[in-house]
Amino acid sequence: LSGLDPAQPYFQGTPTEVRLDTSDADFVDVIHTDSAPTIPNLGFGIRPAIGHIDFYPNGGEQMPGCGKNPVSQIVDLDGIWEGTRDFVACNHLRSYKYYSDSIIYPDGFLGYPCASYDLFQAGNCFPCPEEGCPNMGHYADKFKDKITKNILKLYLNTGEARDFPLWRYKVTVTLSGKSKVRGYVNVALYGSGGNTKQYQITKGSLKPDNTYIAYIDAEVNVGKVTKVKFLWNNNWINPTFPKLGAATITVEVGQNG
């Protein structure tokens, strides 16, 4: 049984007879997309974990793409009616959009078990544990025999618009060069499954021999990595023409480490 952002008003904090809970089916998975407190934020979705596994995409409160200005949201690609609904309850309705996307992407929407969204964002819960990560949505039940503890909270990030799934990578860059400069470092991944756009690994002071780490949520599952593109820029003209390179770049895949 899949709960798509089950309702918060009149249900949160009630006995299990009243609301969705793990006794309602052999396997209950829940997607929380609008779980901010009802007062003052008017969250429509229930906040606590109530299933066998509970997914909190983007932290479960504010979904990317839902902060668009009202005019662009109402005059939506999917039509005025869809846009108006999205303007009123965008976060709440993301749950079914993620679910429908998950049918098309069996390898997408990996949920990482973690104590909080902040720890997930910081990379503390990367990569997936030995038993793997469940896929949010239609294929969540593939994980039902691997659950080891009662309530499992899972975190992931999604895109702003269809297609929603993102694939998480840890990118570690060690710089080489002669002198310290200021600027930014970008990396793009190329692989058997496709190529990503450029992602910023670090900006500010760039020091040769220093190592910089970033977690990127790529819009494509690159598969077997075949090439990594490294780009740096110091944003302004420097008469000394500093040179900077990558001594090493390591890419770690979230799914299997």
N, C-alpha and C positions, 0 to 999 in steps of 0.2 A: 504494500500500500504506500503510495507516494503522496506526501503532503506538500502542496505547492503554496508556500507562505500561509499556513493555517492562521485563521483570524485571531487577533489579540483581544479586541473589545468583547467583553462578556465571556471569554474563554480562558484567558491567562489567569493562572492561580486557582483555577477551579478543580474539583475532584476529577479523577480520570474517567469517571462515567460520562462526564459532560464533554470532554475534549478528546482530541486524538492522543493516543499513547501506545506504548509497545504491546499492550494486550489486544489491540484491535486486529492484528494480523501476524503471521509468522515472521514477517519482515517489514518494518516501517522505516522508510527513509524520508527525510524532510529537507526542503529547500527554504531557507529564511532570507527574504530579500527586503523586508520593510519592518524590521524589528526594533526601530527606535521607540523609546517610551511614548505612549499615546499622548501624554501631557508632558512637555509642551509641544512635542514634535509631530503628533498625529501619525504614529506608526500603525499600520493596519495589521501587521503580522505578529505572531506570537514570538517572544524573545527566548525563553528557556529551551534547552535541548529536550525534546519529548519523544524522539524516535530511537530506533536501534542505532542509526547513524544520522547526524544532523549536519547539513552543509550550510556554511555562512559565506557565500560568495561576496567578495569585496568587503568583508566584515559584517555583512548582513543587514546594514542600515541604509546606506546611500549607494545606489547603483550608478556606475559611470554612464553618461549619456542622458541621465534624468534631470540634469541641471540646465538643460537647454532653455533659451528664452521662450516664453509662452507662444509667441507667434510662430517660430520655427517648429515648435513641438506640435502645435495644432494643425499647421499646414504640413502634415507628415507625408513621407513617401508612401505609406500604406493607406493614406486617405484621411479626410477630415475627421471621420468618426473615430478611427483608431488613434489619431493624434490627440483628439479631445480627451479620450479615455486615458491616454498616456500622460497628459498634462495633469489630470486629476489624481491618478493612482499609478504613476510610472513605476516606482520601486516595487509596488505590490504585484504588478502585472509582469514584471521581468521574470518571475518564477516560471510561468508557463512558456515564456519565450526561450529561456535557457533549456527547459525540458524538451521542447520541440527541436532545438538545435542539437541536443545530445543524441537524438535518434540518428542524425546524419553523421555524427562524429563519435563513433564508439571508443576512440582513443582519447577523446577530449575531456575537459572539465575534471581533471584529477584533483581530489580533495585531500589536502595534507593534514594529518592529525596534529593538533597543536592546542596549547592551553589558551592562546588568545590570538587575535588578528595582528596585533602589534608584533608579537614574537614571530609570527609567520612572515610578516613583511621584512623583519630584520634578518631572516634566513635561518632562525634557530631550529626550524622544523623541516629542514631540507637535507638530503633528498627524502624520498618516500622510505618508510621502514622496510624491513626484510619481507614482510608479507605483502608489500605493495600499498598503493593508495586506491580507494574506491573511486569510480567515476560518478560524478553528480548526474542525476537524471535517470534516463531510461535504463541504463546498464548498471545502476547501483546494486541491484540484487546479485550480480556476479560475486559480490564481496561478502554475502551473508554468512558463509561458513568460515570466514576469517576473523570475525569480530571476537576480540579477546576480553573486552570489558564492557560494562553495561551501556554507558552513554559515551558515544564517540563524537567529538566536535571536529569538524573538518573545515579548512579554510582554503580559498583559492581566489584568483582574480579573473575577471572576464573583460571582454572588449566593450566599447561604448555602443556598438550597434552590431547587427548581424554581419558577419558570422561571429558569434560570441566567444567560442573557446580560445584559450591562450595556453601556451606550453611553457613551463618554467625552466630556466637554465641558470646555472651559476657560472659567471665568467670571471676568471682571475687573470689579470694582466700585470706582468712585471716589465717595467720600462728599462730601456737602455739609452745611453746618450752621454754627453759630456757635462752639461750644465742644467741647473734647475730653471724651469720656465713656468709661466702661468698659462692656462688655457683649458682645453677639454680633450677627452679621449672618447672616441666612438668606436663601436665594434658591430659588424654585421656577420651573421652566420649563413653559410651556404651548405646545403646537404642534399641527400638523395630524395628527400621529401619536399624540397623547396628552399627558398631563400628568405631571410628576414630583412626588415628595414634596418637602418643604423640605430643602435641604442647607446645612450651616453653611459659610460662606465664611471667616469669621475670628472670633476672640473675644479679649477682652482690651481693650487701649486702642484706642478708635475715634477717629480724628482727621479732621476735615473736610479735604478736598482730598487726603487720602492715598488711594492705590490698593491694593487687596487682590486677590490672585489665588488661586483654588482650582481644582483638577481634580476633577470629580465624575464618578462612574460611576453613571449613571442607570439605573433599572430599566425604562425605556421609551425607544424611539427616537422623540423628539418630532417628527421631520420638520422642516417649516418652522416656525420659532419665531414665534408670534403674540403672545405676552405673557410678561412676566417679573414675578414677584411678589417684592417686596423687603420684608423684615421685620427690624426690629432691636428689641432689648430690652436694658435695662440691669440686669435681674434683681433690682433692689431699688427701693424708692420713693425718688425723688429730688425734694425739695421745689422745685427750680428748674425742673422739667419740661423737661429738655433736648430739643431737636428735632434729628433727624438724618434726612437723606434720601440718595438716590443721585443724584449729578450725572449719571453715565453707568453703564450696565451693558453689557458686551460679552460675547457668547456665541460661542465658536468650536467648531465641530464637528470632532471628531477625524478622521472619515472623509475629509473633503476640505478641511479648513481654512477 
